[in-house]
Amino acid sequence: MKVKVRSDERVFIVGYTRGKGERSPHFGSLHLAQMESGEILRYVGRVGTGFDQKTMIDVYTKINELPKIPKPFEEKIEEEQNSWWLCFRM
């Protein structure tokens, strides 16, 4: 028997890492956060797989237009020295 567990979570793109190799014109991975208590963002990790070339270009075009800010989280985050952090409105 095979069981698939699926979970939906609402997350926000709060930053990205610079791409390397074939991804150098775009992003390597996206930093994600969740809203906690309706006002505070909580860092939940990053994702970098599952993007085809068109989606990667579309996402990068949109996030690259957002203003860059200092890292909005106190905790140490993997790849933070290779990351851009984004200012966004909900």
C-alpha positions, 0 to 999 in steps of 0.5 A: 500500500502506498500512501501520499501525505500532502500538506498545504502551507501558506509561505512568503518569499522573503529572499533568495540566494544567487544562482550558480552555474546554469542558474547564475542569471537567476536565483539558486533557492528561495528563502521562505517564511510564514506569518505567525500571530498575524504579524511576525514572520517566522523563517521556515527554510528554502526551496530550490527544486522543481522550477522549470526555466520559464518559471525561474525567469518569471519568479526572478523577474518579479522578485528582482524588482522588489527593494532589498533589505537587511536580513529580517531574522536574527537566527543564523540562516544557511547561505545567508552571505550569498542571499538577498532579502526582500521587502514586500507588502501583504 
